[in-house]
Amino acid sequence: MIIDCTDETSHDIYKVLLGCVVPRPIAWVSSQSLNETLNLAPFSFFNVFSAEPPIVGLGIGMKTRKDSAGQPTVVPKDTLANIIDTEQFVINVVSFDLADRMNSSSGEYEPGVSEFEATGLTPAQSTKVKPPRVAEAKVSMECKLFQRIELPRSNIVLGEIVCIHIDDAVWHDDSIDVRSLQPIGRLSGSAYCKVDSIFDMPRPRV
Ligand SMILES: Cc1cc2nc3c(=O)[nH]c(=O)nc-3n(C[C@H](O)[C@H](O)[C@H](O)COP(=O)(O)O)c2cc1C
């Protein structure tokens, strides 16, 4: 099977990509509009790209909204609009116990609705940025916008991590204990995975 991406629709390519890059970590992004409405949404086009400086990247698509004349119009998702306006956001890690609420927060709520309220999550004050973190999350990374790369129907957002909150319950021997953190990953379609089979493989010494 060979797929020539130039022959396929973007939706078909999207469905294949979801199976090509697996499992994907989930950035549960809290942000805030200029009028201080809180926002929370998950993004699995996400990873860390550098430790010096500490840089994470997100792929945020657009959404279709009806304008005042009832015409469909393509606009940035609320998360992206907030990041452009405020240049700040927080990435919260999704543990298995928060999976349902993460999924609920992905609903297309109106911009004036806070997903914190809609999903019953608690905003906790951040240290170096204005948007709050999710109090229930065991790890949260406060970020400042480093660079935005505009694509025709999407955006790549690079964020510099300026502060990391780690629950003592998942901190063992000077590092994060993944077994305690219980992060979930996204697979293709509506499938997710848990981290419940871990093996060690030391790097070769050559
Ligand atoms: C697990 C999961 C991962 C998602 N990953 C992405 C993603 O990487 N990029 C994207 O644009 N939307 C992604 N979505 C969809 C957004 O979460 C959804 O469009 C959400 O309504 C955006 O909210 P906002 O308008 O408040 O920013 C994902 C949804 C789920 C459930």
PDBQT file of the ligand as one rigid body, heavy atoms in Angstrom, charges set to zero:
ROOT
HETATM    1  C1  LIG A 301      -7.578  13.832  22.338  1.00  0.00    +0.000 C 
HETATM    2  C2  LIG A 301      -7.845  14.977  21.402  1.00  0.00    +0.000 A 
HETATM    3  C3  LIG A 301      -6.792  15.519  20.697  1.00  0.00    +0.000 A 
HETATM    4  C4  LIG A 301      -7.007  16.614  19.830  1.00  0.00    +0.000 A 
HETATM    5  N1  LIG A 301      -5.940  17.116  19.141  1.00  0.00    +0.000 NA
HETATM    6  C5  LIG A 301      -6.107  18.200  18.346  1.00  0.00    +0.000 A 
HETATM    7  C6  LIG A 301      -4.981  18.766  17.668  1.00  0.00    +0.000 A 
HETATM    8  O1  LIG A 301      -3.848  18.321  17.788  1.00  0.00    +0.000 OA
HETATM    9  N2  LIG A 301      -5.211  19.880  16.905  1.00  0.00    +0.000 N 
HETATM   10  C7  LIG A 301      -6.455  20.442  16.779  1.00  0.00    +0.000 A 
HETATM   11  O2  LIG A 301      -6.608  21.471  16.101  1.00  0.00    +0.000 OA
HETATM   12  N3  LIG A 301      -7.540  19.919  17.431  1.00  0.00    +0.000 NA
HETATM   13  C8  LIG A 301      -7.393  18.829  18.203  1.00  0.00    +0.000 A 
HETATM   14  N4  LIG A 301      -8.466  18.300  18.881  1.00  0.00    +0.000 N 
HETATM   15  C9  LIG A 301      -9.771  18.974  18.776  1.00  0.00    +0.000 C 
HETATM   16  C10 LIG A 301      -9.864  20.180  19.726  1.00  0.00    +0.000 C 
HETATM   17  O3  LIG A 301      -9.661  19.789  21.074  1.00  0.00    +0.000 OA
HETATM   18  C11 LIG A 301     -11.261  20.821  19.579  1.00  0.00    +0.000 C 
HETATM   19  O4  LIG A 301     -11.371  21.370  18.262  1.00  0.00    +0.000 OA
HETATM   20  C12 LIG A 301     -11.588  21.866  20.606  1.00  0.00    +0.000 C 
HETATM   21  O5  LIG A 301     -12.967  22.210  20.514  1.00  0.00    +0.000 OA
HETATM   22  C13 LIG A 301     -10.793  23.162  20.420  1.00  0.00    +0.000 C 
HETATM   23  O6  LIG A 301     -11.222  24.027  21.436  1.00  0.00    +0.000 OA
HETATM   24  P1  LIG A 301     -11.027  25.593  21.412  1.00  0.00    +0.000 P 
HETATM   25  O7  LIG A 301     -11.833  26.161  20.245  1.00  0.00    +0.000 OA
HETATM   26  O8  LIG A 301     -11.575  25.999  22.744  1.00  0.00    +0.000 OA
HETATM   27  O9  LIG A 301      -9.573  25.869  21.250  1.00  0.00    +0.000 OA
HETATM   28  C14 LIG A 301      -8.307  17.179  19.693  1.00  0.00    +0.000 A 
HETATM   29  C15 LIG A 301      -9.380  16.609  20.426  1.00  0.00    +0.000 A 
HETATM   30  C16 LIG A 301      -9.142  15.521  21.255  1.00  0.00    +0.000 A 
HETATM   31  C17 LIG A 301     -10.289  14.911  22.025  1.00  0.00    +0.000 C 
ENDROOT
TORSDOF 0
